[in-house]
Amino acid sequence: MLKQLFPIETENKKNVGDRVVGGEYVDIVDYPYQVSLRKYGEHYCGGSIISKRHILTAAHCISGLAQYPYNDITVFTGTSQSYGYSGQSHRVVNTWVHPYFRGDQDSAFAYDIGIMILADEIQFNAYQQPIQLPTRDVRYGEIATTTGWGIQHYPSNDVSSILKRAYMATLPASECNSALPEVRNIQVCALNKYGVGVCSGDSGGPLVVDGQVFGITSWVVPCARGVPDVYTKVYSFVDWIRNVVNQY
């Protein structure tokens, strides 16, 4: 029987929330690629800086947005906070969602990848820097880092005010599929233990190994129940990402 999938997004929709469950508070200077996506000023998803004008995120974070001028959406870089005006704020001028993304349980939220194009360039400094795309496929059993502002205690919808971090072990496909048979080879699973994991509001954020973004937080069986968390496998989409970045 298909387990209920919770795409990790804003409280204004079903299946919502905002914070890494478990983990620990961190400063943006240690994770300067992390960004906060805000709708009407409220944090709802994460993302990663991949160039001065491009943010890598989950398709489900941007697929339902209104068209240009995207007045309701702001991207904040260079801040550990999920609220207020610290850091640098950016308007969005365009978004790209992978054309195969359907965003439903039958598709297991495959192809959950998108790119936001900013109106102005990010001024790189110690607090806001790009992260590298992966140069290899994920190796199972690696210790990866995930960051975000998702809810801490599901089903509470209280957002974390400060960025959090959790360490996750990447899993072999066979182990992941034994728990979640719907997961595909363009996705990667990671797990810590019961009580530690991603949750609503962490969507779009990075799963990082050795300074490269190997995963995009996509969906979970909510939340931190000792079941693997599912990420879009970035290595499967490097060519698509580069094509979008080179066009815009």
DOFI-543242 format. One line per field, with one value per atom (N, C-alpha, C): chain; x, y, z; residue number from 1. Coordinates in pm, whole numbers. Layout:
N
kette: c(A  ...)
X: c(X  ...)
Y: c(Y  ...)
Z: c(Z  ...)
nr: c(NUM  ...)
END
This chain:
248
kette: c(A  A  A  A  A  A  A  A  A  A  A  A  A  A  A  A  A  A  A  A  A  A  A  A  A  A  A  A  A  A  A  A  A  A  A  A  A  A  A  A  A  A  A  A  A  A  A  A  A  A  A  A  A  A  A  A  A  A  A  A  A  A  A  A  A  A  A  A  A  A  A  A  A  A  A  A  A  A  A  A  A  A  A  A  A  A  A  A  A  A  A  A  A  A  A  A  A  A  A  A  A  A  A  A  A  A  A  A  A  A  A  A  A  A  A  A  A  A  A  A  A  A  A  A  A  A  A  A  A  A  A  A  A  A  A  A  A  A  A  A  A  A  A  A  A  A  A  A  A  A  A  A  A  A  A  A  A  A  A  A  A  A  A  A  A  A  A  A  A  A  A  A  A  A  A  A  A  A  A  A  A  A  A  A  A  A  A  A  A  A  A  A  A  A  A  A  A  A  A  A  A  A  A  A  A  A  A  A  A  A  A  A  A  A  A  A  A  A  A  A  A  A  A  A  A  A  A  A  A  A  A  A  A  A  A  A  A  A  A  A  A  A  A  A  A  A  A  A  A  A  A  A  A  A  A  A  A  A  A  A  A  A  A  A  A  A  A  A  A  A  A  A  A  A  A  A  A  A  A  A  A  A  A  A  A  A  A  A  A  A  A  A  A  A  A  A  A  A  A  A  A  A  A  A  A  A  A  A  A  A  A  A  A  A  A  A  A  A  A  A  A  A  A  A  A  A  A  A  A  A  A  A  A  A  A  A  A  A  A  A  A  A  A  A  A  A  A  A  A  A  A  A  A  A  A  A  A  A  A  A  A  A  A  A  A  A  A  A  A  A  A  A  A  A  A  A  A  A  A  A  A  A  A  A  A  A  A  A  A  A  A  A  A  A  A  A  A  A  A  A  A  A  A  A  A  A  A  A  A  A  A  A  A  A  A  A  A  A  A  A  A  A  A  A  A  A  A  A  A  A  A  A  A  A  A  A  A  A  A  A  A  A  A  A  A  A  A  A  A  A  A  A  A  A  A  A  A  A  A  A  A  A  A  A  A  A  A  A  A  A  A  A  A  A  A  A  A  A  A  A  A  A  A  A  A  A  A  A  A  A  A  A  A  A  A  A  A  A  A  A  A  A  A  A  A  A  A  A  A  A  A  A  A  A  A  A  A  A  A  A  A  A  A  A  A  A  A  A  A  A  A  A  A  A  A  A  A  A  A  A  A  A  A  A  A  A  A  A  A  A  A  A  A  A  A  A  A  A  A  A  A  A  A  A  A  A  A  A  A  A  A  A  A  A  A  A  A  A  A  A  A  A  A  A  A  A  A  A  A  A  A  A  A  A  A  A  A  A  A  A  A  A  A  A  A  A  A  A  A  A  A  A  A  A  A  A  A  A  A  A  A  A  A  A  A  A  A  A  A  A  A  A  A  A  A  A  A  A  A  A  A  A  A  A  A  A  A  A  A  A  A  A  A  A  A  A  A  A  A  A  A  A  A  A  A  A  A  A  A  A  A  A  A  A  A  A  A  A  A  A  A  A  A  A  A  A  A  A  A  A  A  A  A  A  A  A  A  A  A  A  A  A  A  A  A  A  A  A  A  A  A  A  A  A  A  A  A  A  A  A  A  A  A  A  A  A  A  A  A  A  A  A  A  A  A  A  A  A  A  A  A  A  A  A)
X: c(85  0  88  56  136  123  237  234  201  137  103  230  241  359  329  421  403  506  470  561  580  702  735  722  614  592  526  454  401  278  256  141  11  14  -109  -169  -99  -149  -161  -218  -215  -70  -43  90  197  192  271  361  439  518  649  751  874  1002  1061  1187  1255  1391  1462  1426  1374  1338  1465  1485  1611  1721  1843  1951  1989  2058  2109  2110  2108  2111  2251  2254  2380  2374  2490  2501  2517  2462  2466  2609  2703  2841  2897  2843  2888  2814  2702  2621  2572  2665  2629  2551  2535  2456  2307  2269  2129  2050  1930  1843  1705  1633  1495  1402  1306  1202  1084  1035  925  810  692  569  493  470  409  485  617  702  720  649  657  744  840  923  837  863  786  871  988  1076  1220  1312  1453  1502  1629  1692  1842  1913  2060  2106  2201  2262  2353  2331  2421  2489  2448  2517  2472  2519  2482  2334  2268  2126  2037  2088  2010  2004  1881  1855  1799  1863  1816  1719  1602  1503  1418  1315  1223  1116  1075  970  842  809  682  682  800  807  769  778  756  656  610  524  389  342  211  215  332  343  275  225  172  286  251  353  414  513  581  477  493  618  645  577  607  616  522  528  516  461  440  560  663  777  905  978  1109  1207  1330  1437  1534  1560  1656  1782  1896  2027  2107  2207  2299  2241  2140  2081  2055  2073  2040  1894  1824  1688  1585  1469  1359  1258  1292  1200  1281  1213  1280  1354  1447  1511  1663  1717  1861  1898  2023  2066  2030  2028  1998  1870  1775  1649  1654  1584  1589  1449  1417  1295  1321  1216  1223  1166  1238  1189  1145  1186  1144  1165  1091  1108  1103  1178  1178  1153  1054  1022  1053  1109  1139  1012  1018  895  828  900  840  778  790  736  584  522  377  328  409  375  261  255  149  207  128  175  203  123  144  282  335  468  577  539  634  711  647  708  844  855  979  998  1121  1157  1124  1135  1102  1221  1240  1355  1314  1359  1328  1436  1432  1530  1458  1500  1449  1556  1514  1605  1578  1682  1669  1683  1621  1626  1764  1828  1957  2058  2184  2289  2312  2343  2384  2527  2549  2683  2754  2840  2905  2995  2982  3067  3069  3113  3124  2989  2881  2748  2662  2705  2626  2720  2724  2816  2745  2785  2725  2780  2703  2749  2770  2865  2897  2792  2768  2688  2773  2711  2788  2867  2987  3071  3068  2991  2978  2843  2805  2682  2705  2597  2606  2658  2741  2789  2711  2655  2570  2651  2599  2670  2748  2745  2811  2732  2802  2736  2714  2589  2550  2492  2491  2435  2312  2204  2084  2056  2010  1984  1847  1790  1661  1595  1476  1398  1265  1259  1133  1085  963  906  989  989  1069  986  860  775  647  648  528  419  290  233  225  303  307  347  296  332  423  481  567  699  736  861  978  1092  1216  1263  1301  1351  1497  1569  1712  1738  1832  1870  1914  1875  1915  1984  2060  2137  2114  2113  2111  2203  2266  2349  2267  2281  2204  2298  2268  2343  2264  2331  2265  2249  2138  2103  2112  2148  2139  1995  1977  1842  1762  1828  1757  1701  1779  1733  1621  1635  1531  1401  1411  1291  1221  1293  1226  1130  1160  1071  976  1026  950  963  886  903  878  812  781  899  1005  1119  1191  1232  1294  1444  1510  1656  1704  1613  1649  1625  1601  1586  1688  1716  1809  1747  1766  1713  1826  1790  1885  1812  1886  1823  1922  1872  1952  1896  1799  1735  1597  1519  1389  1408  1333  1342  1432  1501  1588  1556  1530  1501  1444  1406  1348  1196  1135  990  943  816  759  835  855  932  1079  1129  1266  1275  1161  1159  1248  1312  1396  1536  1558  1690  1786  1914  2018  2050  2095  2162  2304  2401  2537  2638  2730  2845  2968  3071  3199  3180  3095  3079  3002  2934  2854  2710  2614  2473  2429  2413  2376  2225  2153  2009  1933  1806  1712  1600  1576  1473  1338  1276  1155  1035  1039  922  960  868  890  758  770  656  665  575  600  596  683  813  912  1031  1136  1088  1021  966  1058  1181  1270  1253  1178  1161  1249  1314  1402  1333  1407  1364  1407  1329  1353  1395  1501  1559  1567  1553  1582  1733  1773  1916  1969  2045  2088  2177  2258  2349  2273  2151  2071  2025  2041  1985  2088  2215  2319  2310  2291  2281  2161  2048  1928  1952  2015  2044  2133  2239  2332  2266  2179  2108  2023  1952  1870  1958  2064  2152  2216  2256  2320  2224  2095  1996  1956  1960  1909  2011)
Y: c(-119  0  124  218  340  423  457  543  685  759  896  978  1050  1131  1275  1335  1474  1560  1623  1721  1832  1878  1963  2107  2174  2308  2399  2499  2604  2566  2635  2607  2644  2720  2759  2645  2532  2417  2301  2190  2069  2024  1932  1871  1977  2045  2165  2166  2270  2295  2363  2350  2426  2397  2282  2273  2136  2135  2009  1955  1833  1770  1715  1742  1704  1797  1750  1832  1942  2045  2150  2282  2391  2524  2552  2622  2655  2798  2848  2983  2975  3072  3072  3077  3129  3136  2997  2896  2759  2692  2750  2695  2809  2885  3011  2993  2869  2841  2831  2817  2796  2927  2918  3035  3004  3110  3101  3158  3076  3124  3168  3288  3343  3389  3354  3393  3488  3609  3713  3729  3716  3736  3617  3507  3388  3280  3229  3121  2999  2939  2819  2709  2741  2641  2689  2597  2630  2620  2646  2636  2653  2640  2650  2747  2831  2920  2837  2845  2776  2873  2999  3104  3237  3347  3478  3509  3438  3468  3344  3229  3106  3033  2993  2919  2782  2677  2540  2505  2451  2418  2301  2268  2161  2217  2137  2180  2214  2135  2159  2289  2349  2480  2594  2572  2683  2651  2527  2490  2559  2598  2661  2812  2872  3017  3088  3207  3293  3331  3376  3414  3550  3589  3718  3828  3921  3959  3891  3786  3711  3803  3895  3994  3933  3814  3753  3674  3656  3570  3652  3624  3684  3574  3585  3494  3570  3514  3575  3490  3557  3493  3555  3481  3536  3558  3479  3494  3359  3352  3231  3230  3342  3357  3328  3282  3256  3369  3481  3593  3722  3837  3966  4000  4094  4151  4140  4052  4032  3960  3975  3915  4004  3945  4016  3959  4046  4002  4018  3928  3926  3903  3979  3952  3838  3770  3659  3706  3678  3718  3600  3479  3362  3236  3133  3003  2894  2788  2672  2546  2470  2342  2233  2121  2013  1972  1957  1929  1797  1703  1574  1571  1680  1681  1683  1588  1580  1617  1590  1632  1557  1425  1345  1216  1147  1025  915  909  803  812  934  952  955  938  943  1075  1181  1314  1312  1227  1223  1354  1383  1505  1630  1620  1733  1828  1903  1993  2116  2232  2357  2459  2565  2673  2806  2895  3032  3125  3221  3321  3452  3512  3634  3757  3866  3992  4057  4041  4103  3998  4030  3935  3929  3810  3793  3844  3925  3975  3874  3793  3686  3742  3681  3714  3594  3611  3497  3436  3512  3467  3414  3437  3392  3354  3225  3167  3055  3028  2915  2782  2678  2542  2473  2382  2311  2205  2186  2073  1946  1831  1708  1669  1620  1571  1419  1356  1210  1174  1049  1001  982  979  958  818  807  677  642  527  491  463  508  499  624  725  851  929  1009  1097  1231  1269  1393  1489  1617  1721  1781  1790  1858  1976  2087  2209  2265  2342  2404  2463  2519  2583  2510  2381  2308  2290  2237  2222  2124  2145  2060  1949  1975  1877  1860  1764  1736  1681  1723  1803  1952  2004  2149  2219  2339  2416  2534  2536  2647  2640  2750  2753  2773  2724  2751  2891  2968  3102  3099  2993  2983  2855  2866  2753  2633  2513  2391  2294  2203  2105  1967  1868  1729  1649  1547  1457  1333  1290  1178  1082  954  854  820  826  787  636  592  450  387  259  187  182  175  171  53  -61  -179  -156  -92  -65  38  140  241  181  101  44  -57  -115  -207  -131  -5  78  160  204  292  240  141  77  169  282  373  461  466  553  507  604  576  601  563  575  718  811  953  1023  942  993  922  984  924  933  829  825  847  908  927  912  869  838  863  915  923  822  859  770  827  754  804  935  1038  1167  1267  1226  1318  1306  1419  1416  1548  1553  1675  1670  1789  1797  1915  1947  2053  2184  2256  2379  2359  2235  2204  2179  2161  2131  2225  2171  2251  2271  2243  2260  2151  2168  2079  1961  1854  1741  1743  1764  1800  1697  1662  1578  1643  1664  1718  1846  1935  2064  2062  1952  1942  1906  1961  1937  1810  1703  1574  1551  1623  1601  1730  1729  1837  1777  1832  1778  1776  1658  1641  1599  1478  1434  1335  1322  1233  1166  1058  1008  1083  1175  1276  1215  1269  1328  1267  1231  1174  1051  960  839  718  741  629  569  637  597  688  638  724  849  960  1082  1075  1135  1122  1257  1252  1369  1345  1451  1444  1428  1331  1306  1407  1505  1615  1567  1466  1417  1375  1329  1287  1404  1527  1644  1753  1720  1822  1887  1810  1867  1961  1920  2005  2135  2128  2248  2342  2288  2374  2437  2364  2421  2541  2529  2640  2758  2732  2839  2910  2836  2898  2980  2945  3021  3151  3149  3263  3307)
Z: c(0  0  0  -86  -97  29  89  206  163  251  218  205  97  70  106  176  214  142  30  -26  76  92  205  161  198  148  247  199  284  362  475  558  491  384  317  236  231  159  256  209  288  303  388  399  422  534  549  670  683  800  771  858  833  912  926  1002  1005  1007  1027  1166  1172  1299  1363  1490  1552  1501  1497  1446  1543  1491  1577  1501  1574  1514  1458  1344  1279  1227  1187  1132  981  912  765  712  791  744  716  782  759  643  602  492  404  344  277  148  103  -17  12  139  177  163  104  91  148  180  228  122  76  -15  69  41  123  35  78  9  101  52  135  267  259  375  466  439  524  459  533  481  447  329  294  231  180  119  128  105  96  -47  -65  -195  -180  -292  -292  -400  -365  -464  -555  -686  -780  -876  -877  -952  -895  -950  -898  -917  -1010  -1035  -1036  -997  -1007  -873  -838  -715  -752  -703  -723  -611  -646  -545  -594  -520  -560  -653  -750  -841  -766  -663  -595  -515  -496  -430  -524  -654  -748  -858  -868  -981  -978  -859  -850  -843  -863  -850  -965  -935  -1041  -1135  -1253  -1350  -1314  -1392  -1374  -1354  -1261  -1194  -1059  -1020  -897  -775  -765  -657  -518  -509  -377  -327  -411  -377  -361  -255  -233  -193  -241  -202  -111  6  99  103  83  90  204  252  350  488  526  658  722  853  929  971  950  999  891  934  841  840  901  911  907  896  903  775  787  670  673  756  752  623  582  456  338  220  96  38  3  -56  -207  -276  -423  -479  -583  -659  -756  -796  -891  -1024  -1134  -1265  -1351  -1314  -1393  -1309  -1344  -1280  -1386  -1361  -1450  -1367  -1409  -1347  -1448  -1403  -1497  -1569  -1702  -1779  -1746  -1685  -1652  -1511  -1438  -1302  -1304  -1233  -1221  -1082  -983  -848  -785  -806  -744  -688  -609  -545  -646  -753  -852  -916  -927  -986  -880  -753  -641  -639  -689  -694  -764  -865  -943  -1020  -1058  -1131  -1050  -920  -832  -824  -931  -941  -1021  -974  -1042  -1017  -1094  -1084  -1084  -994  -989  -1044  -1126  -1180  -1109  -1053  -975  -1062  -1017  -1091  -1081  -966  -944  -901  -916  -881  -730  -683  -544  -529  -428  -401  -311  -371  -296  -185  -68  45  139  261  353  386  367  409  294  172  57  -57  -84  -181  -256  -381  -454  -405  -426  -401  -534  -538  -661  -692  -822  -866  -852  -841  -822  -946  -925  -1035  -1044  -957  -956  -895  -910  -849  -698  -625  -481  -451  -348  -302  -176  -173  -62  63  175  301  334  246  275  380  457  554  486  474  408  510  474  560  494  569  520  612  554  630  593  684  654  777  753  858  879  850  860  1003  1019  1153  1235  1363  1452  1513  1539  1605  1524  1432  1353  1446  1434  1326  1354  1447  1468  1339  1317  1198  1231  1350  1390  1315  1252  1177  1272  1230  1303  1266  1362  1333  1290  1326  1298  1216  1125  1039  1124  1080  1150  1053  1113  1036  1095  1005  1049  958  1013  935  898  773  721  649  655  578  452  337  213  208  150  153  15  7  -121  -168  -299  -355  -300  -281  -232  -92  -7  129  130  45  36  -16  -122  -183  -94  0  92  183  211  292  206  90  2  -141  -179  -311  -428  -405  -515  -556  -475  -504  -630  -713  -844  -841  -950  -954  -974  -999  -1007  -874  -772  -636  -546  -434  -338  -199  -121  16  116  227  336  468  570  699  811  921  1043  1142  1219  1316  1346  1418  1460  1537  1496  1563  1496  1389  1314  1166  1101  958  911  784  728  744  729  741  656  665  583  603  496  499  467  478  437  286  221  78  -1  -102  -190  -139  -10  48  5  37  -14  75  11  76  23  110  67  115  24  55  -6  74  23  -57  -10  -75  -206  -234  -356  -319  -395  -367  -439  -364  -421  -421  -336  -329  -305  -346  -318  -234  -117  -29  -100  -107  -187  -105  -45  32  141  235  349  386  461  538  670  696  801  941  1017  987  1086  1041  1126  1201  1129  1190  1178  1137  1113  976  889  749  665  558  479  427  425  359  213  124  -20  -79  -158  -222  -372  -450  -593  -611  -692  -714  -817  -771  -857  -971  -947  -1051  -1177  -1161  -1276  -1361  -1310  -1378  -1405  -1395  -1412  -1550  -1654  -1789  -1800  -1746  -1751  -1676  -1559  -1481  -1561  -1619  -1693  -1814  -1880  -1995  -1954  -1842  -1794  -1755  -1679  -1634  -1752  -1853  -1969  -2053  -2049  -2125  -2056  -1923  -1848  -1745)
nr: c(1  1  1  2  2  2  3  3  3  4  4  4  5  5  5  6  6  6  7  7  7  8  8  8  9  9  9  10  10  10  11  11  11  12  12  12  13  13  13  14  14  14  15  15  15  16  16  16  17  17  17  18  18  18  19  19  19  20  20  20  21  21  21  22  22  22  23  23  23  24  24  24  25  25  25  26  26  26  27  27  27  28  28  28  29  29  29  30  30  30  31  31  31  32  32  32  33  33  33  34  34  34  35  35  35  36  36  36  37  37  37  38  38  38  39  39  39  40  40  40  41  41  41  42  42  42  43  43  43  44  44  44  45  45  45  46  46  46  47  47  47  48  48  48  49  49  49  50  50  50  51  51  51  52  52  52  53  53  53  54  54  54  55  55  55  56  56  56  57  57  57  58  58  58  59  59  59  60  60  60  61  61  61  62  62  62  63  63  63  64  64  64  65  65  65  66  66  66  67  67  67  68  68  68  69  69  69  70  70  70  71  71  71  72  72  72  73  73  73  74  74  74  75  75  75  76  76  76  77  77  77  78  78  78  79  79  79  80  80  80  81  81  81  82  82  82  83  83  83  84  84  84  85  85  85  86  86  86  87  87  87  88  88  88  89  89  89  90  90  90  91  91  91  92  92  92  93  93  93  94  94  94  95  95  95  96  96  96  97  97  97  98  98  98  99  99  99  100  100  100  101  101  101  102  102  102  103  103  103  104  104  104  105  105  105  106  106  106  107  107  107  108  108  108  109  109  109  110  110  110  111  111  111  112  112  112  113  113  113  114  114  114  115  115  115  116  116  116  117  117  117  118  118  118  119  119  119  120  120  120  121  121  121  122  122  122  123  123  123  124  124  124  125  125  125  126  126  126  127  127  127  128  128  128  129  129  129  130  130  130  131  131  131  132  132  132  133  133  133  134  134  134  135  135  135  136  136  136  137  137  137  138  138  138  139  139  139  140  140  140  141  141  141  142  142  142  143  143  143  144  144  144  145  145  145  146  146  146  147  147  147  148  148  148  149  149  149  150  150  150  151  151  151  152  152  152  153  153  153  154  154  154  155  155  155  156  156  156  157  157  157  158  158  158  159  159  159  160  160  160  161  161  161  162  162  162  163  163  163  164  164  164  165  165  165  166  166  166  167  167  167  168  168  168  169  169  169  170  170  170  171  171  171  172  172  172  173  173  173  174  174  174  175  175  175  176  176  176  177  177  177  178  178  178  179  179  179  180  180  180  181  181  181  182  182  182  183  183  183  184  184  184  185  185  185  186  186  186  187  187  187  188  188  188  189  189  189  190  190  190  191  191  191  192  192  192  193  193  193  194  194  194  195  195  195  196  196  196  197  197  197  198  198  198  199  199  199  200  200  200  201  201  201  202  202  202  203  203  203  204  204  204  205  205  205  206  206  206  207  207  207  208  208  208  209  209  209  210  210  210  211  211  211  212  212  212  213  213  213  214  214  214  215  215  215  216  216  216  217  217  217  218  218  218  219  219  219  220  220  220  221  221  221  222  222  222  223  223  223  224  224  224  225  225  225  226  226  226  227  227  227  228  228  228  229  229  229  230  230  230  231  231  231  232  232  232  233  233  233  234  234  234  235  235  235  236  236  236  237  237  237  238  238  238  239  239  239  240  240  240  241  241  241  242  242  242  243  243  243  244  244  244  245  245  245  246  246  246  247  247  247  248  248  248)
END
